[in-house]
């Protein structure tokens, strides 16, 4: 089955082993694609979906991706879906101030993150392949580009103080190149924060038969733990400043998986107090078993590469 995997895009090795074979989520919960293989790279440690299952880049440039997830394509619909999650990103950034700085959000969709920092930042740059959002983003005063490679001609090389990319790197064809294209845009003391699903999610251990076909997705080429994400960053010319494990779902979601074998998102159970939820999330963050990883990166000086 590993014959479908060529040289690893991150490290170039052909040392693949099978880490999973079965159904993977193909859109919303309940939609599945059968008999899909996920390979594990024996060098950099990243996991990769069989490329024959993965969508082309153009899939993200139109309405197709959001429709597959049954998400609203309006900016207002994007706000309803993502506003409540901004607190987690802000906590990762804290206590660094963005006042007077140039901030770029790569894969920003409707621009929720930029809306939350635009009052402080000197300039906000929106990078989003889906053209549906572009007019709204421009209307709010953001510079808008489909891809990071489109930003160089706008004079942004070496100008970005903070680049943010949330739940994007797992989609791209080549994560190393994705990071390499961001690197020259950062200022001398600029930083990049990457957020991606955590392959070490506690539910991968508690309920593997049900959760793994949910965790693996037809639209996610890549699956990282903190070690493999750091290795990818290093190969792209970055050093890791901080790794934060962040869990955005309370105890109720885990209990629902164990009881009903399905997700409930952030819906709470009345009998579980907010304190219990906080303790659950805090525990997972301490042991690295959260659903998300946030990693803060800084470019390594060229002379040190």
C-alpha positions in Angstrom: 0.0 0.0 0.0 2.9 2.4 0.5 3.6 2.2 -3.2 1.2 5.2 -3.5 3.6 7.4 -1.5 6.6 8.9 -3.3 9.4 10.9 -1.6 8.2 12.7 1.5 7.6 16.4 0.6 9.0 17.5 3.9 12.3 15.5 4.1 12.6 13.5 0.8 12.7 10.0 2.3 10.8 7.1 0.9 10.7 5.3 4.2 6.9 5.0 4.6 5.0 2.6 6.8 1.2 2.3 7.2 -0.2 4.0 10.3 -3.9 3.7 9.3 -6.1 2.1 6.6 -9.9 2.4 6.6 -12.6 5.0 6.3 -11.8 8.7 6.5 -14.2 11.6 7.0 -15.3 13.2 3.7 -17.0 16.4 4.7 -19.4 16.5 7.7 -19.7 13.8 10.4 -21.3 10.7 8.8 -19.8 11.2 5.4 -17.0 8.8 4.8 -14.6 7.6 2.1 -13.6 3.9 2.5 -10.3 2.1 2.1 -8.0 5.0 2.5 -4.3 4.7 3.6 -2.4 7.1 5.9 1.4 6.7 5.7 3.9 7.5 8.4 7.3 9.0 7.4 10.1 7.2 9.1 12.4 10.3 8.9 10.5 13.5 9.7 7.7 11.6 11.6 4.8 13.3 9.8 1.7 11.3 8.6 0.3 11.7 5.2 -2.9 10.8 3.4 -2.7 8.9 0.1 -2.4 11.7 -2.5 -5.0 10.0 -4.8 -7.7 11.0 -2.2 -6.6 14.6 -1.8 -8.3 17.5 -3.6 -6.5 19.8 -6.0 -5.5 23.3 -4.9 -8.4 24.8 -7.0 -10.8 23.1 -4.6 -10.0 25.8 -2.0 -10.3 28.7 -4.4 -14.1 28.3 -4.9 -17.1 27.6 -2.9 -16.5 23.8 -3.1 -14.6 23.4 0.2 -17.1 25.3 2.4 -20.0 23.5 0.7 -18.5 20.2 1.4 -18.4 21.1 5.1 -21.9 22.4 4.9 -20.7 25.8 6.2 -22.2 29.1 5.3 -20.3 31.0 2.6 -21.2 34.5 3.9 -18.8 36.5 6.0 -21.6 36.6 8.7 -21.8 32.8 8.6 -18.1 32.6 9.1 -18.3 34.9 12.1 -20.9 32.7 13.7 -18.6 29.7 13.2 -15.3 31.1 14.3 -15.7 34.1 16.6 -15.9 32.0 19.8 -12.6 30.3 19.0 -10.6 33.6 18.8 -10.1 33.6 22.5 -7.7 30.6 22.2 -5.6 32.4 19.6 -5.5 35.5 21.6 -4.3 33.6 24.6 -1.4 32.1 22.6 -0.3 35.6 21.4 -0.6 37.1 24.9 1.3 39.0 26.3 2.9 40.1 23.1 1.3 43.4 21.9 0.3 43.8 18.3 0.1 47.6 18.6 1.6 49.3 15.5 2.6 46.0 13.9 1.9 44.4 10.5 -0.2 41.3 10.9 -0.8 38.6 8.3 -3.4 35.9 8.5 -2.7 33.0 6.0 -5.8 31.1 5.2 -8.0 33.7 6.9 -11.4 32.8 5.3 -13.8 35.6 6.4 -11.1 37.4 8.4 -12.3 36.8 12.0 -8.8 36.9 13.5 -7.9 40.1 11.7 -11.1 41.7 12.9 -10.0 41.0 16.5 -6.6 42.6 16.1 -7.2 45.3 13.5 -7.8 48.0 16.1 -4.2 47.6 17.4 -2.3 46.5 14.3 -0.8 49.1 11.9 -1.7 47.0 8.9 -3.6 43.7 8.4 -2.9 41.4 5.5 -5.4 38.8 4.5 -4.2 35.7 2.5 -7.1 33.6 1.4 -7.5 31.5 -1.8 -11.3 31.5 -1.7 -12.4 34.6 -3.7 -15.8 34.6 -2.1 -14.5 36.5 0.9 -12.2 39.0 -1.0 -14.7 41.9 -1.4 -15.7 41.8 2.3 -12.0 41.6 3.4 -11.1 44.6 1.2 -14.1 46.5 2.4 -12.7 46.3 6.0 -9.5 47.8 4.9 -7.3 44.7 4.6 -4.8 44.0 1.9 -6.0 40.8 0.2 -4.0 38.1 -1.7 -4.9 34.6 -2.8 -1.5 33.1 -1.7 1.6 34.2 0.1 3.5 34.0 -3.2 1.3 36.9 -4.4 2.4 39.3 -1.6 6.1 39.9 -2.6 5.2 42.4 -5.4 3.2 44.4 -2.8 6.4 45.2 -0.9 5.7 42.9 2.0 9.0 41.0 2.0 10.6 41.5 5.4 7.7 43.6 6.7 5.4 41.2 8.6 5.8 41.3 12.4 3.3 38.4 13.1 2.0 35.9 10.6 -0.8 33.6 11.8 -2.0 30.4 10.1 -4.8 28.5 11.7 -5.7 25.0 10.4 -4.1 25.4 7.0 -0.7 23.5 6.9 -2.5 20.2 7.1 -4.2 20.9 3.8 -1.3 22.0 1.6 0.6 19.8 -0.9 4.0 20.6 0.6 4.2 21.9 4.2 7.9 22.6 4.0 7.4 24.8 1.0 4.4 26.4 2.6 6.6 27.6 5.5 9.5 28.5 3.2 7.3 30.9 1.3 6.2 32.6 4.5 9.8 33.0 5.9 11.0 35.9 3.7 7.9 37.9 4.5 8.7 38.1 8.2 10.6 41.1 9.7 13.9 40.6 11.3 12.2 39.9 14.7 9.0 38.6 13.1 7.2 35.5 14.2 4.9 32.9 12.7 2.3 31.0 14.7 1.0 27.8 13.2 -2.1 26.0 14.5 -2.9 22.4 13.4 -4.8 19.4 14.7 -2.9 17.3 17.1 -2.2 13.7 16.1 -1.9 12.9 19.8 -5.5 13.9 20.6 -6.6 11.9 23.7 -9.6 10.5 21.8 -7.1 8.7 19.4 -6.3 6.5 22.4 -9.6 6.4 24.2 -11.8 5.5 21.2 -9.6 4.6 18.2 -12.1 2.5 16.3 -14.6 5.4 16.2 -12.5 8.5 16.4 -9.7 7.7 13.9 -12.1 7.6 11.0 -13.3 11.0 12.2 -9.9 12.5 12.8 -8.5 11.5 9.4 -10.1 13.6 6.7 -10.1 13.6 2.9 -9.2 17.3 2.9 -6.2 16.9 5.3 -3.1 15.7 3.6 -0.9 15.9 6.7 -1.1 14.9 10.4 1.4 16.2 12.9 2.4 15.8 16.5 4.6 18.4 18.1 7.8 16.6 17.2 7.0 16.2 13.5 5.7 19.7 13.2 8.9 21.1 14.8 11.0 19.0 12.4 9.1 20.4 9.4 9.6 23.9 10.7 13.3 23.3 11.2 13.8 22.0 7.6 12.0 25.1 6.4 14.5 27.4 8.2 12.6 28.1 11.5 13.4 27.6 15.1 10.7 26.8 17.6 10.1 29.5 20.3 7.1 27.9 22.0 4.8 24.9 21.7 1.3 25.3 23.2 -1.2 22.5 23.5 -4.7 23.9 23.4 -7.9 22.0 24.0 -11.1 23.9 22.9 -13.7 21.3 23.8 -15.0 20.5 27.3 -15.4 17.2 29.0 -18.9 16.8 27.6 -17.5 16.2 24.1 -15.2 13.4 25.3 -18.0 11.8 27.2 -20.4 12.0 24.2 -17.8 10.3 22.1 -17.5 7.5 24.6 -21.2 7.2 25.1 -22.7 8.0 21.7 -19.6 7.6 19.4 -20.2 11.0 17.8 -19.0 14.6 18.3 -21.0 17.3 20.1 -18.6 20.2 19.7 -18.7 22.8 22.5 -22.1 21.9 23.8 -22.1 21.5 27.5 -23.7 18.9 29.9 -25.5 20.7 32.7 -24.1 18.2 35.3 -20.5 19.1 34.4 -19.5 22.4 35.8 -17.3 25.0 34.0 -14.6 24.2 36.6 -14.6 20.5 35.6 -14.3 21.5 32.0 -11.3 23.8 32.9 -9.7 21.0 34.8 -10.2 18.6 31.9 -8.7 21.0 29.4 -5.8 21.9 31.7 -4.9 18.3 32.2 -4.8 17.6 28.5 -2.7 20.7 27.9 -0.2 19.6 30.5 0.2 16.1 29.0 0.0 17.2 25.3 -3.1 15.3 24.5 -5.2 18.2 23.2 -7.0 18.5 19.9 -4.8 21.4 18.7 -1.1 22.4 18.6 0.0 26.1 18.4 3.6 26.5 17.6 5.4 29.9 17.5 8.3 30.0 15.1 11.1 32.4 14.3 13.2 32.4 11.1 16.8 31.2 11.5 19.2 33.7 10.2 20.5 32.7 6.7 24.1 32.5 7.9 23.1 29.9 10.5 21.3 27.6 8.1 
